[in-house]
Amino acid sequence: MKNGLLFLLCLIAPYLVDGQTPYEVEMKLESLADVGEDEAANLTQLAEQYQHIREHKININTADKSMLNEIPCLNAFQVHNILQYRKRYGAIRHPYELNAIHTIDLNTAKTLTDYVYFGKSEAKKIPWRKMFDYGKHNIITRWDRVIQEREGFQRRRQKASGENDVGSYYVGDPNRYVFRHRFSFSRHLQFGITAEKDPGEKWRSSGLGFDFVSSHISLSNIGSLKRLVVGDFQAQFGQGLALWSSLAFNKSAMTLNSKRYGRGLLPSSGVNENRYYRGVGATIDCGLVDATLFFSRKHVDASFSNDVEGTFSGLQQSGLHRTPSERASRKALGISSVGGNLHFSGSNLSIGATVIANKFDAPLVPPPQLYRANQFSGTNRHNISVDYQWLLRGVQVYGEAAVNERRGFASANGVYVNVNKHLIFNLHHRNIAPTYDALFMAPFSESQASGSGERGTYLGIQWNHRNGITSNAYADHYQFRWLRFRASAPTTGSDYVWQTVFPINTSTSTYSRMRYQQRDINAEDTEMIRSLSTERRLSVRQHLSHKMDDHWELASRIEYTNHQHRHQTKNGWLLYQEIRYRLPQHRMIFTMRYALFDTDDYDARIYAYEHDVLYAFSIPAYFNRGTRFYVVYKWQFSDRASVWLRYAHTRFHQAESIGSGLNRISGNRMDDVRLQLRIVL
């Protein structure tokens, strides 16, 4: 570890006298992803959204409020000020004019040009008969696998050879396949199909052979029709209390992200196999009011109840169907859903009302554990909510209040204050009763699990210093009024983050980040009467990036974590050096990283975002002691085709195996490879 520290310091030293590649979208994705590996599923759809806007730029002179809200670098104040500027001065004709708009600084103006163009105030008309001439096909095929054989595949071979007492096993091969096809015509028509087979899953005789297939057709902004979606779609309304089917991010270094920006109905383009609707939905522009109505009918993964025949104990979210028991849960429960939303939008005030009703084909009966006492039981789930936003000068007030069929109540309210170009803060409060839940909900909160009765207050601040330094910080205090997993009594917790980005010069920057968390959990699982104790976690990070020239970019990181629980202290370190080399004339990019990690155990684990192929994300947990190396090679061998190859190698020191159960690998090394081809027509 000492040698690793010296190695890193030698790499960092030259930068301190010379200094970052602009963070832009990659930095945003990494900031959101740092909370853990579960967020990888969230990032795919978000990255595709960003890429779609970049490829189909928005005309800043014709875009309405809802379209401008889709741009990732704009907040509510900046959207409002753009609309007011257009109303007062007419069309925006040049990027330099953006900096004259209140609350838009030079960095935001530069980033904004990646997503907008400065067209005429009258939208350009393209005949529908030329749809396929101007439309774009985006086709991606991907294959990946872990080279070493896992326990589940070894048992599969034993089962195939005639052995019967092998226990549970994987029924399919160890390869993962993904196929994605998107066709888009301007911003009016979109068609898509996504197909995936996970490692261990068996090829099916229908549905193109893949275990999961999703498709959709979407029409947008055609007369009074704002959106029509047929097939698989997402629904996002309010602050995520009553109806938010897609996944949503919570706390991160982007400390002003506590407010949800619902986009209404939109096509489902991710690979989450349960959290979506399947049917038809439409949004009609009725002047100041948008009216949305949708119907869905689909089957989801569900676990059969062992206590009451003909019932289910809960819904499965993993989307994995590798073993006989997982396959038995596949699409086992049918759900019919009907919902709607009315949304009034004025220049400064908007109000929405949402109604959603879900009916299961069979009752849900949760297991008898005490912490599940408030979870939903039955066949019918209903939610009603009202949300609002009010913008006045530099202050935005927003929120949502919701109630379910059991009269459980939930609310989320906040205020956004733009003091000036340099200082913005956001105060957010949530109050979710133990008896409140919804089929698809994703409010800004500490935990997405229902039945625990969360209440909390969050304060986020962003300070843009005059010398280009940016500081972000948040403080979150919360409590759970009912029991939850690993907590046999009501509990409290706190979470604090501070991050400062220092631009050393135009080519180099560094950032420092510190996070401290504490929460109450059960002291010992072996005690008859469990008492609570406080778990504390501290992590400190120093990251530096340097762009040497048009070819070479470097990134270095050192991170330390400290975990304390029951008078036990566990520490962990992570060091890595990353190199990116570009060959513009050959349209090639090489990205390489070598990491050293040393943690006392899994409690002191450290997460690190890794570069990957397009629309794929890797956020591994570094724990125990070892090294990790990966390389990503991208070659755009024509204007219409690109290929990616990724190889990663992890070696754990003094380990006889990796993982557990059916995922167990004998030995101390793991290698995985991923190959992807993209064709754009």
C-alpha positions as CSV (number, residue, x, y, z in Angstrom):
1,M,0.0,0.0,0.0
2,K,2.9,2.4,0.8
3,N,4.4,1.7,-2.6
4,G,1.1,2.4,-4.2
5,L,0.8,5.7,-2.4
6,L,4.3,6.7,-3.6
7,F,3.4,5.6,-7.2
8,L,0.3,7.8,-7.2
9,L,2.1,10.8,-5.7
10,C,4.7,10.6,-8.4
11,L,2.0,10.7,-11.0
12,I,0.1,13.5,-9.4
13,A,3.1,15.8,-8.8
14,P,3.6,17.0,-12.4
15,Y,-0.1,18.1,-12.6
16,L,0.2,20.4,-9.7
17,V,2.2,22.8,-11.7
18,D,0.6,22.4,-15.0
19,G,-3.9,21.1,-14.1
20,Q,-9.3,18.8,-16.2
21,T,-11.0,17.5,-19.0
22,P,-14.4,19.1,-18.8
23,Y,-16.6,16.8,-16.8
24,E,-19.9,17.4,-18.8
25,V,-22.1,14.3,-19.0
26,E,-19.5,11.7,-17.8
27,M,-19.0,13.6,-14.6
28,K,-22.7,13.9,-14.1
29,L,-23.2,10.2,-14.6
30,E,-20.3,9.3,-12.3
31,S,-21.6,11.6,-9.5
32,L,-25.0,9.9,-9.7
33,A,-23.5,6.5,-9.8
34,D,-21.2,6.7,-6.8
35,V,-23.8,5.5,-4.4
36,G,-23.5,1.9,-5.5
37,E,-23.8,-0.8,-8.1
38,D,-27.6,-0.9,-8.1
39,E,-27.7,2.5,-9.9
40,A,-26.2,1.0,-13.1
41,A,-29.7,0.1,-14.2
42,N,-30.8,3.7,-13.8
43,L,-27.9,5.1,-15.9
44,T,-28.7,3.3,-19.1
45,Q,-32.0,5.1,-19.8
46,L,-30.5,8.4,-18.5
47,A,-27.5,8.2,-20.8
48,E,-29.7,7.3,-23.8
49,Q,-31.9,10.4,-23.0
50,Y,-28.8,12.6,-23.0
51,Q,-27.5,11.0,-26.2
52,H,-30.9,11.4,-27.9
53,I,-31.0,15.1,-27.2
54,R,-27.4,15.6,-28.4
55,E,-28.3,13.8,-31.7
56,H,-31.6,15.6,-32.1
57,K,-30.8,19.1,-30.8
58,I,-33.6,21.3,-29.5
59,N,-34.4,24.6,-31.2
60,I,-34.0,27.0,-28.4
61,N,-36.3,29.5,-30.1
62,T,-39.3,27.2,-30.4
63,A,-38.9,24.8,-27.4
64,D,-41.5,25.1,-24.7
65,K,-41.0,24.7,-21.0
66,S,-41.4,20.9,-21.0
67,M,-38.8,20.5,-23.8
68,L,-36.3,22.8,-22.1
69,N,-36.7,20.8,-18.9
70,E,-35.3,17.8,-20.6
71,I,-31.9,19.4,-21.1
72,P,-29.6,18.1,-18.3
73,C,-27.7,21.3,-17.6
74,L,-30.7,23.6,-17.0
75,N,-32.6,24.2,-13.8
76,A,-36.1,25.6,-13.4
77,F,-34.8,29.2,-13.0
78,Q,-32.8,29.0,-16.2
79,V,-35.6,27.6,-18.2
80,H,-38.0,30.3,-16.9
81,N,-35.4,33.0,-17.7
82,I,-34.8,31.7,-21.3
83,L,-38.6,31.8,-21.9
84,Q,-38.8,35.3,-20.5
85,Y,-35.8,36.5,-22.5
86,R,-37.4,35.2,-25.7
87,K,-40.7,36.9,-24.9
88,R,-39.0,40.2,-24.3
89,Y,-36.2,40.3,-26.9
90,G,-37.2,37.7,-29.5
91,A,-35.1,34.9,-31.0
92,I,-31.7,34.0,-29.5
93,R,-29.3,34.1,-32.5
94,H,-25.9,33.3,-31.1
95,P,-24.3,31.2,-28.2
96,Y,-22.7,34.3,-26.8
97,E,-26.2,35.7,-26.2
98,L,-26.9,33.0,-23.7
99,N,-24.5,34.5,-21.2
100,A,-26.7,37.7,-21.1
101,I,-29.6,35.7,-19.7
102,H,-29.9,36.0,-15.9
103,T,-28.6,32.9,-14.0
104,I,-26.8,31.4,-17.0
105,D,-23.1,31.6,-16.6
106,L,-20.4,31.0,-19.2
107,N,-19.9,27.3,-18.4
108,T,-23.6,26.6,-18.6
109,A,-23.8,28.5,-21.9
110,K,-20.9,26.4,-23.4
111,T,-22.5,23.1,-22.2
112,L,-25.9,24.2,-23.5
113,T,-24.6,24.3,-27.1
114,D,-24.3,20.5,-27.0
115,Y,-28.1,20.2,-26.7
116,V,-29.6,23.1,-28.6
117,Y,-29.3,25.0,-31.9
118,F,-30.3,28.5,-32.7
119,G,-32.9,28.1,-35.4
120,K,-35.7,30.4,-36.6
121,S,-38.7,31.0,-34.4
122,E,-40.8,29.0,-36.9
123,A,-40.1,25.3,-36.6
124,K,-38.8,23.6,-39.7
125,K,-41.4,21.4,-41.4
126,I,-40.3,18.0,-42.7
127,P,-42.9,16.0,-44.8
128,W,-43.8,12.7,-43.3
129,R,-43.3,11.0,-46.6
130,K,-39.6,11.7,-46.2
131,M,-39.6,10.1,-42.7
132,F,-37.2,7.4,-43.7
133,D,-34.9,9.8,-45.6
134,Y,-34.4,12.0,-42.5
135,G,-34.9,9.4,-39.8
136,K,-32.0,7.6,-38.1
137,H,-31.6,3.9,-37.1
138,N,-29.4,3.2,-34.1
139,I,-28.6,-0.6,-33.8
140,I,-26.5,-2.0,-31.0
141,T,-25.5,-5.7,-30.3
142,R,-23.6,-6.6,-27.2
143,W,-22.0,-9.8,-25.8
144,D,-20.3,-10.3,-22.5
145,R,-19.3,-13.0,-20.1
146,V,-17.1,-13.9,-17.1
147,I,-14.3,-16.2,-18.3
148,Q,-14.1,-18.3,-15.1
149,E,-16.8,-20.8,-14.4
150,R,-19.3,-20.1,-11.6
151,E,-20.7,-22.7,-9.3
152,G,-24.1,-22.6,-11.0
153,F,-22.7,-23.5,-14.4
154,Q,-20.6,-26.3,-12.9
155,R,-23.7,-27.8,-11.5
156,R,-25.4,-27.4,-14.8
157,R,-22.8,-29.6,-16.4
158,Q,-23.2,-32.1,-13.6
159,K,-27.0,-32.1,-14.2
160,A,-26.5,-32.6,-17.9
161,S,-24.3,-35.6,-17.3
162,G,-27.0,-37.4,-15.3
163,E,-26.3,-36.4,-11.7
164,N,-29.6,-35.7,-9.8
165,D,-28.4,-34.5,-6.4
166,V,-26.8,-31.2,-7.5
167,G,-29.2,-28.9,-5.9
168,S,-30.1,-25.6,-7.5
169,Y,-28.3,-24.8,-10.8
170,Y,-28.2,-22.3,-13.7
171,V,-30.3,-23.6,-16.6
172,G,-28.6,-21.5,-19.4
173,D,-25.2,-20.7,-20.7
174,P,-22.9,-18.0,-19.1
175,N,-23.2,-15.5,-21.9
176,R,-25.1,-12.3,-21.8
177,Y,-26.6,-10.9,-25.0
178,V,-28.2,-7.5,-25.6
179,F,-29.9,-6.2,-28.8
180,R,-31.2,-2.7,-29.2
181,H,-32.7,-1.0,-32.2
182,R,-34.0,2.6,-32.2
183,F,-35.5,4.5,-35.1
184,S,-36.1,8.2,-34.6
185,F,-37.6,10.8,-37.0
186,S,-36.8,14.3,-35.8
187,R,-38.4,14.6,-32.4
188,H,-41.8,13.4,-33.6
189,L,-41.5,9.6,-34.1
190,Q,-39.6,7.0,-32.2
191,F,-39.6,3.2,-32.5
192,G,-37.6,0.9,-30.4
193,I,-37.0,-2.7,-29.5
194,T,-34.7,-4.0,-26.7
195,A,-33.9,-7.7,-26.1
196,E,-31.7,-9.2,-23.4
197,K,-30.6,-12.6,-22.1
198,D,-28.7,-12.6,-18.8
199,P,-26.0,-15.1,-17.9
200,G,-27.6,-18.3,-16.7
201,E,-30.9,-17.7,-18.5
202,K,-32.1,-20.1,-21.1
203,W,-32.9,-19.2,-24.7
204,R,-36.7,-19.2,-25.3
205,S,-38.6,-20.6,-28.2
206,S,-40.5,-17.3,-28.6
207,G,-39.7,-13.6,-28.3
208,L,-36.7,-13.7,-30.6
209,G,-35.2,-16.3,-28.3
210,F,-34.2,-13.7,-25.6
211,D,-35.5,-13.9,-22.1
212,F,-36.7,-10.3,-22.1
213,V,-38.1,-8.4,-25.1
214,S,-39.4,-4.8,-24.9
215,S,-40.7,-2.6,-27.8
216,H,-42.5,0.7,-28.3
217,I,-43.8,3.2,-30.8
218,S,-44.0,6.9,-29.8
219,L,-45.4,10.0,-31.5
220,S,-44.6,13.4,-30.1
221,N,-45.6,17.1,-30.7
222,I,-48.0,16.5,-33.6
223,G,-50.7,19.2,-33.3
224,S,-52.5,18.9,-30.0
225,L,-51.0,15.4,-29.5
226,K,-48.0,15.9,-27.2
227,R,-47.3,12.2,-26.7
228,L,-48.7,8.8,-27.8
229,V,-47.0,5.7,-26.7
230,V,-47.9,2.1,-27.7
231,G,-46.0,-0.8,-26.2
232,D,-43.7,-0.4,-23.1
233,F,-43.6,3.0,-21.5
234,Q,-42.7,4.9,-18.3
235,A,-44.8,7.3,-16.4
236,Q,-43.3,10.1,-14.3
237,F,-45.5,12.6,-12.5
238,G,-45.1,14.9,-9.5
239,Q,-42.4,14.2,-7.0
240,G,-42.6,10.4,-7.4
241,L,-45.0,9.7,-4.5
242,A,-47.9,8.2,-6.5
243,L,-46.7,7.4,-10.0
244,W,-43.1,7.2,-11.0
245,S,-42.4,3.9,-12.8
246,S,-38.9,4.5,-13.9
247,L,-36.0,4.4,-11.4
248,A,-34.8,7.7,-10.0
249,F,-31.6,8.9,-8.3
250,N,-31.4,10.0,-4.7
251,K,-28.5,11.7,-2.8
252,S,-25.3,12.3,-4.7
253,A,-22.6,14.9,-5.2
254,M,-25.0,16.7,-7.4
255,T,-26.5,18.2,-4.3
256,L,-29.4,20.2,-5.9
257,N,-31.1,17.1,-7.4
258,S,-33.7,16.6,-4.7
259,K,-36.5,17.9,-6.9
260,R,-38.1,15.5,-9.4
261,Y,-38.7,16.7,-13.0
262,G,-41.5,14.4,-14.2
263,R,-41.6,14.0,-18.0
264,G,-45.1,12.4,-18.1
265,L,-45.3,9.4,-20.5
266,L,-42.1,8.4,-22.3
267,P,-40.9,5.2,-24.1
268,S,-39.3,2.5,-21.9
269,S,-35.8,2.0,-23.3
270,G,-34.0,0.3,-20.4
271,V,-33.5,-3.3,-19.5
272,N,-35.4,-3.3,-16.1
273,E,-37.7,-6.3,-16.7
274,N,-40.5,-5.3,-14.2
275,R,-40.6,-1.6,-13.6
276,Y,-42.5,-0.4,-16.6
277,Y,-46.1,-0.3,-18.1
278,R,-47.2,-2.2,-21.2
279,G,-50.1,-0.9,-23.1
280,V,-51.1,2.5,-24.5
281,G,-51.0,6.0,-23.2
282,A,-51.5,9.5,-24.6
283,T,-51.1,13.1,-23.6
284,I,-53.3,15.8,-25.2
285,D,-52.6,19.5,-25.1
286,C,-55.9,21.3,-24.2
287,G,-54.5,24.8,-24.0
288,L,-53.3,25.5,-20.5
289,V,-54.0,22.0,-19.4
290,D,-52.4,18.7,-20.5
291,A,-54.5,15.6,-20.1
292,T,-52.9,12.2,-19.8
293,L,-54.6,8.8,-19.8
294,F,-53.1,5.3,-20.1
295,F,-53.9,1.6,-19.7
296,S,-51.5,-1.2,-19.0
297,R,-51.8,-5.0,-18.8
298,K,-48.7,-7.1,-18.2
299,H,-47.2,-9.9,-16.1
300,V,-44.5,-9.4,-13.5
301,D,-42.1,-11.7,-11.6
302,A,-43.6,-12.7,-8.2
303,S,-42.8,-15.1,-5.4
304,F,-45.4,-17.7,-4.5
305,S,-46.5,-17.6,-0.8
306,N,-45.7,-20.7,1.3
307,D,-48.4,-19.9,3.8
308,V,-51.5,-19.3,1.8
309,E,-52.2,-21.2,-1.4
310,G,-53.0,-19.2,-4.4
311,T,-51.3,-16.0,-3.1
312,F,-48.0,-14.3,-3.6
313,S,-45.5,-13.0,-1.0
314,G,-44.1,-10.2,-3.0
315,L,-42.9,-8.9,-6.3
316,Q,-39.4,-9.7,-7.7
317,Q,-37.3,-6.9,-9.1
318,S,-34.1,-8.6,-10.2
319,G,-35.3,-9.7,-13.6
320,L,-33.2,-12.8,-13.4
321,H,-34.5,-16.2,-14.4
322,R,-31.5,-18.5,-14.1
323,T,-32.5,-21.3,-11.8
324,P,-35.7,-23.5,-11.7
325,S,-37.1,-21.5,-8.8
326,E,-36.4,-18.1,-10.5
327,R,-38.0,-19.4,-13.7
328,A,-41.1,-20.5,-11.7
329,S,-41.5,-16.8,-10.6
330,R,-41.1,-15.5,-14.1
331,K,-44.2,-13.4,-15.2
332,A,-46.2,-15.3,-12.6
333,L,-48.6,-12.5,-11.6
334,G,-50.8,-10.4,-13.9
335,I,-51.4,-6.7,-13.2
336,S,-53.9,-4.4,-14.9
337,S,-53.4,-0.7,-14.5
338,V,-55.3,2.5,-15.5
339,G,-54.1,6.0,-14.7
340,G,-54.4,9.6,-15.6
341,N,-53.0,13.0,-14.9
342,L,-54.3,16.6,-15.4
343,H,-51.6,19.2,-15.5
344,F,-52.1,23.0,-15.6
345,S,-49.1,25.0,-16.5
346,G,-48.9,28.8,-16.4
347,S,-45.9,31.1,-16.7
348,N,-45.0,30.9,-13.0
349,L,-47.5,28.3,-11.5
350,S,-48.2,24.7,-12.4
351,I,-50.6,22.3,-10.7
352,G,-51.1,18.6,-11.4
353,A,-53.5,15.8,-10.2
354,T,-52.7,12.1,-10.6
355,V,-54.8,9.0,-10.2
356,I,-53.6,5.4,-10.6
357,A,-55.4,2.1,-10.0
358,N,-53.8,-1.3,-10.1
359,K,-55.4,-4.7,-9.8
360,F,-53.5,-8.0,-9.3
361,D,-54.8,-11.3,-10.6
362,A,-54.1,-12.9,-7.2
363,P,-53.7,-11.5,-3.7
364,L,-50.4,-10.3,-2.3
365,V,-49.8,-11.5,1.2
366,P,-46.4,-10.4,2.7
367,P,-44.4,-12.7,5.0
368,P,-45.3,-12.5,8.7
369,Q,-42.1,-10.7,9.8
370,L,-43.0,-7.7,12.1
371,Y,-41.1,-5.2,10.0
372,R,-43.4,-6.1,7.0
373,A,-46.6,-5.4,9.0
374,N,-47.4,-2.2,7.1
375,Q,-46.8,-3.5,3.6
376,F,-49.6,-3.8,1.1
377,S,-51.8,-6.9,1.2
378,G,-54.7,-7.6,-1.2
379,T,-55.5,-7.3,-4.9
380,N,-56.4,-3.6,-5.4
381,R,-54.0,-0.6,-5.0
382,H,-55.1,3.0,-5.6
383,N,-53.2,6.3,-5.3
384,I,-54.3,9.9,-5.7
385,S,-52.0,12.9,-5.5
386,V,-51.8,16.6,-6.2
387,D,-48.5,18.3,-7.0
388,Y,-47.5,21.9,-7.6
389,Q,-44.7,24.2,-8.6
390,W,-44.6,28.0,-8.1
391,L,-41.8,30.1,-9.4
392,L,-41.3,33.8,-8.3
393,R,-38.1,35.6,-9.1
394,G,-35.3,33.6,-7.5
395,V,-37.6,31.3,-5.5
396,Q,-39.3,28.1,-6.5
397,V,-41.6,26.2,-4.2
398,Y,-42.7,22.6,-5.2
399,G,-44.2,19.6,-3.7
400,E,-46.7,16.7,-3.8
401,A,-49.3,15.2,-1.4
402,A,-50.6,11.7,-1.9
403,V,-53.0,9.2,-0.3
404,N,-53.5,5.5,-1.0
405,E,-56.4,3.0,-0.6
406,R,-55.6,2.5,3.1
407,R,-55.7,6.3,3.7
408,G,-51.9,6.3,4.2
409,F,-50.6,9.8,3.6
410,A,-47.3,11.0,2.1
411,S,-46.0,14.4,1.2
412,A,-42.8,15.8,-0.3
413,N,-42.2,19.6,-0.3
414,G,-39.3,21.8,-1.0
415,V,-38.0,25.3,-1.8
416,Y,-35.3,26.2,-4.3
417,V,-33.6,29.5,-3.8
418,N,-31.4,31.0,-6.4
419,V,-29.7,33.8,-4.4
420,N,-27.5,34.9,-7.3
421,K,-25.3,33.4,-10.0
422,H,-23.0,32.1,-7.3
423,L,-25.2,30.6,-4.6
424,I,-28.2,28.2,-4.9
425,F,-29.7,26.1,-2.1
426,N,-32.5,23.6,-1.9
427,L,-34.5,22.7,1.2
428,H,-36.5,19.5,0.9
429,H,-38.8,17.7,3.4
430,R,-40.5,14.3,3.1
431,N,-43.1,12.7,5.3
432,I,-44.2,9.2,4.3
433,A,-46.6,7.3,6.7
434,P,-45.8,3.7,7.5
435,T,-49.1,2.7,5.8
436,Y,-48.4,4.6,2.6
437,D,-47.0,2.8,-0.5
438,A,-47.6,2.6,-4.2
439,L,-46.9,0.1,-6.9
440,F,-44.3,2.3,-8.6
441,M,-43.0,5.2,-6.5
442,A,-39.6,6.8,-6.3
443,P,-39.6,9.9,-4.1
444,F,-36.4,11.6,-3.0
445,S,-35.7,9.7,0.2
446,E,-33.2,7.6,2.2
447,S,-34.9,4.3,1.4
448,Q,-37.3,3.2,-1.3
449,A,-38.6,0.3,0.8
450,S,-42.3,0.8,1.9
451,G,-43.8,0.3,5.3
452,S,-41.1,2.0,7.4
453,G,-42.6,5.4,7.7
454,E,-39.7,7.7,6.7
455,R,-39.6,11.4,7.7
456,G,-36.6,13.6,6.8
457,T,-35.2,17.0,6.0
458,Y,-32.5,17.6,3.4
459,L,-30.5,20.8,2.7
460,G,-28.4,21.0,-0.4
461,I,-26.1,23.9,-1.4
462,Q,-24.1,24.8,-4.5
463,W,-21.6,27.7,-4.4
464,N,-19.9,28.9,-7.6
465,H,-16.9,30.9,-6.5
466,R,-15.7,33.8,-8.6
467,N,-12.4,32.1,-9.4
468,G,-14.1,29.1,-11.0
469,I,-14.1,26.9,-7.9
470,T,-17.5,25.1,-7.3
471,S,-18.5,23.7,-3.9
472,N,-21.4,21.4,-3.3
473,A,-22.7,20.2,0.1
474,Y,-25.7,18.6,1.6
475,A,-27.0,17.5,5.1
476,D,-29.8,15.0,5.5
477,H,-31.4,14.0,8.8
478,Y,-34.1,11.3,8.7
479,Q,-36.0,8.9,10.9
480,F,-38.0,5.7,10.4
481,R,-41.1,5.5,12.6
482,W,-41.5,1.7,12.1
483,L,-39.2,-1.3,12.0
484,R,-37.3,-2.2,8.9
485,F,-34.8,-4.8,7.7
486,R,-31.9,-5.0,10.1
487,A,-33.6,-2.6,12.5
488,S,-36.0,-4.1,15.1
489,A,-37.1,-0.6,16.4
490,P,-37.7,2.9,15.0
491,T,-34.4,4.4,14.0
492,T,-32.7,7.7,13.0
493,G,-29.8,8.6,10.8
494,S,-27.8,11.4,9.2
495,D,-25.9,11.8,6.0
496,Y,-23.4,14.6,5.0
497,V,-21.5,15.3,1.8
498,W,-19.1,18.0,0.9
499,Q,-17.3,18.3,-2.5
500,T,-15.2,21.1,-4.0
501,V,-14.0,21.2,-7.6
502,F,-10.8,23.2,-8.2
503,P,-10.0,24.1,-11.8
504,I,-6.2,24.5,-11.8
505,N,-6.1,25.7,-15.5
506,T,-7.9,24.9,-18.7
507,S,-6.5,21.4,-18.9
508,T,-6.3,20.3,-15.3
509,S,-8.7,20.2,-12.4
510,T,-9.1,18.3,-9.1
511,Y,-11.9,17.7,-6.7
512,S,-12.1,16.7,-3.0
513,R,-15.0,14.9,-1.5
514,M,-15.9,13.8,2.0
515,R,-19.0,11.8,3.1
516,Y,-20.1,10.9,6.6
517,Q,-23.1,8.7,7.4
518,Q,-24.5,7.3,10.6
519,R,-27.6,5.2,11.2
520,D,-29.1,2.9,13.8
521,I,-29.1,-0.8,13.0
522,N,-29.4,-4.0,15.1
523,A,-26.4,-4.6,17.3
524,E,-26.1,-8.4,17.1
525,D,-28.2,-10.9,15.1
526,T,-27.6,-13.6,17.8
527,E,-29.3,-11.7,20.6
528,M,-32.7,-12.8,21.7
529,I,-33.9,-9.2,22.3
530,R,-32.0,-7.1,19.8
531,S,-30.8,-3.7,20.8
532,L,-29.8,-0.9,18.4
533,S,-26.3,0.5,17.9
534,T,-25.0,3.3,15.7
535,E,-23.2,2.4,12.4
536,R,-20.8,5.1,11.2
537,R,-19.1,5.4,7.8
538,L,-16.6,8.0,6.6
539,S,-15.2,8.3,3.1
540,V,-12.7,10.8,1.8
541,R,-11.7,11.1,-1.9
542,Q,-9.1,13.1,-3.8
543,H,-9.4,13.0,-7.6
544,L,-7.3,14.7,-10.2
545,S,-7.7,14.8,-14.0
546,H,-5.3,16.2,-16.6
547,K,-5.6,16.7,-20.4
548,M,-2.0,16.7,-21.7
549,D,-3.0,17.4,-25.3
550,D,-5.4,16.3,-27.9
551,H,-4.3,12.7,-27.5
552,W,-3.6,12.0,-23.8
553,E,-5.8,12.4,-20.7
554,L,-4.9,11.2,-17.2
555,A,-6.9,10.7,-14.1
556,S,-5.7,9.8,-10.6
557,R,-7.7,9.0,-7.5
558,I,-7.1,8.1,-3.8
559,E,-10.0,7.2,-1.6
560,Y,-10.2,6.2,2.1
561,T,-13.1,4.7,4.0
562,N,-13.7,4.1,7.7
563,H,-16.5,1.9,9.1
564,Q,-17.4,1.7,12.8
565,H,-19.9,-0.5,14.5
566,R,-20.0,-2.1,17.9
567,H,-16.5,-0.9,18.9
568,Q,-15.1,-2.4,15.7
569,T,-13.2,-0.2,13.3
570,K,-12.6,-1.2,9.7
571,N,-10.6,0.7,7.1
572,G,-10.2,0.6,3.4
573,W,-8.1,2.2,0.7
574,L,-8.4,2.6,-3.1
575,L,-5.8,3.9,-5.5
576,Y,-6.1,4.1,-9.2
577,Q,-4.4,5.6,-12.3
578,E,-6.4,6.0,-15.5
579,I,-5.0,6.8,-19.0
580,R,-7.0,7.7,-22.0
581,Y,-5.4,7.9,-25.4
582,R,-7.1,9.2,-28.6
583,L,-6.1,8.7,-32.2
584,P,-8.4,11.2,-34.0
585,Q,-7.1,10.4,-37.4
586,H,-7.9,6.7,-36.9
587,R,-11.0,7.4,-34.8
588,M,-9.7,5.2,-31.9
589,I,-9.9,5.7,-28.2
590,F,-8.0,3.6,-25.6
591,T,-9.0,3.8,-21.9
592,M,-7.0,1.9,-19.3
593,R,-7.1,1.8,-15.5
594,Y,-5.0,0.1,-12.9
595,A,-6.4,0.0,-9.3
596,L,-5.0,-1.1,-5.9
597,F,-7.4,-1.7,-3.1
598,D,-7.0,-2.9,0.5
599,T,-10.1,-3.1,2.9
600,D,-10.6,-5.0,6.1
601,D,-13.8,-6.6,4.8
602,Y,-17.0,-5.9,2.8
603,D,-18.2,-3.3,5.3
604,A,-15.3,-1.1,4.3
605,R,-16.0,-1.5,0.6
606,I,-15.5,1.4,-1.9
607,Y,-17.5,2.0,-5.1
608,A,-15.9,3.4,-8.2
609,Y,-17.5,4.2,-11.5
610,E,-15.7,2.7,-14.5
611,H,-15.7,3.5,-18.2
612,D,-17.6,1.0,-20.3
613,V,-19.1,0.5,-23.8
614,L,-21.9,2.8,-24.8
615,Y,-25.1,2.5,-22.7
616,A,-23.4,0.0,-20.4
617,F,-22.1,0.8,-16.9
618,S,-19.8,-0.8,-14.4
619,I,-19.8,0.3,-10.7
620,P,-18.0,-2.5,-8.8
621,A,-17.5,-2.7,-5.1
622,Y,-13.8,-2.9,-4.2
623,F,-13.3,-4.9,-1.0
624,N,-10.7,-7.2,0.7
625,R,-7.2,-6.9,-0.8
626,G,-6.2,-7.0,-4.5
627,T,-5.8,-5.3,-7.8
628,R,-8.1,-4.5,-10.7
629,F,-7.2,-3.6,-14.3
630,Y,-9.4,-2.9,-17.2
631,V,-9.1,-1.6,-20.8
632,V,-11.7,-0.2,-23.1
633,Y,-11.0,0.1,-26.8
634,K,-13.3,2.0,-29.2
635,W,-12.8,2.1,-32.9
636,Q,-15.2,4.0,-35.2
637,F,-14.2,2.3,-38.4
638,S,-16.7,4.1,-40.6
639,D,-19.1,7.1,-40.3
640,R,-21.9,4.6,-39.6
641,A,-20.2,1.9,-37.5
642,S,-18.3,1.6,-34.2
643,V,-17.0,-1.3,-32.2
644,W,-16.1,-1.5,-28.5
645,L,-14.0,-4.1,-26.7
646,R,-13.7,-4.2,-22.9
647,Y,-11.6,-6.5,-20.8
648,A,-11.4,-6.4,-17.0
649,H,-9.2,-8.5,-14.6
650,T,-9.5,-8.6,-10.8
651,R,-7.2,-10.5,-8.5
652,F,-7.8,-10.9,-4.8
653,H,-4.8,-11.6,-2.6
654,Q,-5.0,-14.5,-0.2
655,A,-8.5,-15.6,-1.4
656,E,-9.4,-19.2,-2.3
657,S,-12.7,-18.2,-3.9
658,I,-14.7,-15.2,-5.1
659,G,-18.4,-14.7,-4.4
660,S,-20.8,-17.2,-2.8
661,G,-23.6,-19.6,-3.6
662,L,-24.2,-20.2,-7.3
663,N,-22.0,-17.2,-8.2
664,R,-19.0,-18.6,-6.5
665,I,-15.7,-18.8,-8.5
666,S,-12.9,-21.1,-7.4
667,G,-9.6,-19.3,-7.2
668,N,-8.6,-15.7,-6.6
669,R,-9.0,-14.1,-10.1
670,M,-12.0,-13.0,-12.2
671,D,-11.8,-11.9,-15.9
672,D,-14.7,-10.6,-17.9
673,V,-14.9,-9.5,-21.5
674,R,-17.5,-7.4,-23.4
675,L,-17.8,-6.8,-27.1
676,Q,-20.3,-4.3,-28.7
677,L,-21.1,-3.2,-32.2
678,R,-23.1,0.0,-33.0
679,I,-24.4,0.8,-36.5
680,V,-26.1,4.1,-37.3
681,L,-28.0,4.4,-40.6
